[in-house]
Amino acid sequence: MNLKVISFQLADSIDIKLFKSSFPATLHYSDTDELFYAIDNQKYLYVFKYGIVCFLGYSETEMAAFFKIIEPLCKNLFDQRLSDEFDIETEAPAINYGYNKIEIPAPGVDELRLIMLNVSQSVALDYYNQQTNSLLEETNSHTQLLERKGKIFMGGIKLKKYIGRTLNLKNRISANLYIFDSPEETWENENLNKLDIGLKKTFDLQARFRTIQEGLGIVKENMELFRDLLQNRNSNTLEWVVIILILVEVINIFIRSPK
């Protein structure tokens, strides 16, 4: 049997507390950050607080209908959804990992949840990588101007917004670090642990996460340089203002002094 998993990054966040109180399906697992529903036989739904929804066994029509239900509960809904798909071939003689697919003998609900979790992790990494690349592009534009002109063309407000975007992204990744960890079930079940390790290798999650961290490190280093340059520029400006004021005062003294 062939099953299809598809995960979407819909928004910055989803009010899962409100969703949980209004969605009538059977809840198989829940905590403050995620809800996992057993909808029907071989049909599951995974909802994450941080804007991700994952489907298994849903048709296009069913997913479109579900989006209409959950979109009012989303904060900062995206115009374009990031997504990732993954195929599950059941009744295989042994577990085998392929390109965007897994062959597995007889997956239970915990195995299916683990697969859906890793697909969702992959989507989250795509989103954070996209955001990091955007910051890197902005950083590179400023460093190129610094190389050509010898100064940065960035005012205090623009720099503060740039710092705010960087810190906001770093905070969101830190808040979502839990989705890059293995579920507690894998600590006690050797088979689930092996499956989790295999899926993480298949999606290359650790390497992709390190790439994002390295990119943010570069942005942070440049951000501190820009801040120091701006502070130095402001300091120089202030010194010139003081010198001019002193000069004006000296001139006034000479003008007012009796001849």
Secondary structure, DSSP 8 states (H G I E B T S, - for coil): -EEEEEEEEEEEEE-HHHHHHH--SEEEEE-SSEEEEEEETTEEEEEETTSEEEEES--HHHHHHHHHHHGGGEEEEEEEEEEEEEEEE-S-SS-EEETTEEE-SS--HHHHHHHHHHHHHHHHHHHHHHHHHHHHHHHHHHHHHHHHHSS----HHHHHHHHHHHHHHHHHHHHTGGGGS--THHHH-HHHHHHHHHHHHHHTHHHHHHHHHHHHHHHHHHHHHHHHHHHHHHHHHHHHHHHHHHHHHHHHHHHHS--
